[in-house]
Amino acid sequence: MDTDEKLPAEELPVPTLSEKILIYHRHLGCLFNFTPYIAISHVWHEQVADLQYRRDKAALSADDVADIVREVPCRIYHGLTTTFPGDFEVWHDYISVPQWQPSLKSQIMGAIPQIFRQALRTVAHLSDIEARSFDAMREGASPEGVCRGISDICNSKWFSRVWTAMELTQSCDLQIMLKDFSLIEGHSLDYSLLEELFTSWDVQVANHANAHAAEQMVGMGHNLVPWQLGPIGMIRVQNLRGTRNMFASAYELLARRCVTVPRDFFYSLLGIVKTDLTEAKLSLDNREALLQVARNCIKQDDLSPLFMTPESAQREPDELTLKSDGYLDLCTFAMGCEFTFPTFRGARFDSGDPVIMTERIGEAQCFRRVDWTKGTAKVLFEFICHTLEYTGLAIDAFVETLGSRLYGQNHEKILERLSEGDRLCQMLSKLDAISGKTSDDMGDITDWIADAMGLSNKSLENDTTPLSPMEFLGGHGSTLHLCGRAALVVVKCSSCLENFLTLVALLDSGANIYGARAYRVPGLRYQFTLEGGAGFFLQDGRIVGRFIWAIPTCSCPKLEEIKIPLTPPPLPCPNNYRYGQQQQSNE
């Protein structure tokens, strides 16, 4: 396409377009250091993939597929020339990766993350999206039209693939090309497609008072909304800032996406977490390969593998769950990005398991399962009653337990709110009145307490979610506690013998929690945890429970080095549902 006076080019004719493609065979070092190039991120044409990987299913002849392989990069190049002046080259894997030379191909596949990081720009070819979808998102005639435009873009196959997700996260400058090979207008280095999608959706959610109304409008389940794309924007921003990406975030981004060759999952995983491992160094056993990458990340002070729900504590997702969650694995981690690092770093390993410094909380005495089906108000009433059993009317202990350990809020903000006017006096009076009553008798008092503590409104100004604490716990909060496996667990300090109540996700049979030792990781905080509140219960060398809001309790000496058994997360479970195939609701 472009000429290069110093390097001879191989000519590839494109007879259907009366064009020719010039191919330059470069070392990667020369490409990165001396060659301005644009990398193309795209989903393979179905017939090209069939001929390459499923020849018995190929509907077109090899010659017809060859025409597609040559035409598409050529049309993309012509689309680029309307915007990009001067000389540049194009990296497109139809041409740039020698598909029938396995040894050379594997080397290039390992370099693809760097190819997209080093590119002058990445152009994402959304071959199933037309300009009208962007027009609707940006200038829709109605809120419904805007929501549908956003959903149309999310439905693109480009968001469904392991490789394109990784390529997006590694791209410093991203521009969108549409089905007709035209570049979308309004490109900005500082305001990417992802930011536009999420910002536009947040505006619509705010206008509809809650997310469910907007989700119902687009027919979520058959169509996607931005949160179902997973932590793709967060990972890209961290990559741009040079911040380490966590193993758990990379896994949950990729585990529900599709890939033609299952092993390619690891090329993308390694490209995101950036360890010194290569795919060739990994075990051929995929579970052991996941553990290898996890250990390497733990050595870099990423403890997220320790907080991932193991396969034994999960059910294989059914079709309905996959459709509902989109390309986000909500079952395995879902705690968000890392806000603060552990106080004690530098894990060592003993027989493949990490040894880390923790704070011992105590031993589990008893537990009660949480029944989320009762609704947020009745769950709150039961939480209040159970909390009073251990704190009495000691308001600081009550707020610290209910507000922080059960609802994940800053207890100091709650105490500050209660100090306004005569709220504190009324609070003590209403707590005293609850003793021995049922939720049917105490609905008004429960509502008052929820409002006074900021649990049923947004007065606590939690910047991690737009929801009230009760709404959050009834939704994503219950997911974080594994829904039906959530339990209130009483923990006794072995030194002062004081009891503490905390909300726990049981990873094993409830019977195994009795006597289990609870340990928290000092300093560590993820987006949806409290600082120093995340940790686990250990019993017989196994993790049997996990908690995220168990903030420090008594002042007894607690530091203890422990060995954590490392178990692999479930193997990836791709979601193959074709979104956007059915009409959106109300259409």
Secondary structure, DSSP 8 states (H G I E B T S, - for coil): ----SSS--EEEEEGGGTEEEEE----HHHHHHH--EEEEEE---HHHHHHHH-GGG--S-HHHHHHHHHHHHHHHHHHHHTT--S--EEE-HHHHS-TT-HHHHHHHHHHHHHHHHHSSEEEEE-TT--HHHHHHHHH-SSHHHHHHHHHHHHTSGGGGBHHHHHHHHH-SSEEEE-TTS-B-S---SSS-HHHHHHHHHHHHHHHTSSHHHHHHHTTBTTB--GGGG-THHHHHHHHHHT----HHHHHHHHTTSB-SSTTHHHHHHHHHH--S--GGGS-SSHHHHHHHHHHHHHHTT--GGGGS--GGGS----HHHHHHHTT---SS----SEEE--SS---EEETTEEEEEEEEEEEEEEEEE--GGG-HHHHHHHHHHHHHHHHTT-HHHHHIIIIIIIT---HHHHHHHHTSTTHHHHHHHHHHHHTT--TTT-HHHHHHHHHHTTSSSSTT--TT-SS-HHHHIIIIIHHHTTGGGEEEEEEE-TTT--EEEEEEEESS-GGGGTT-EEEE-TT-EETTS-TT--EEEEETTEEEEEES-------S--EEEEE---------------TTSS--TT-
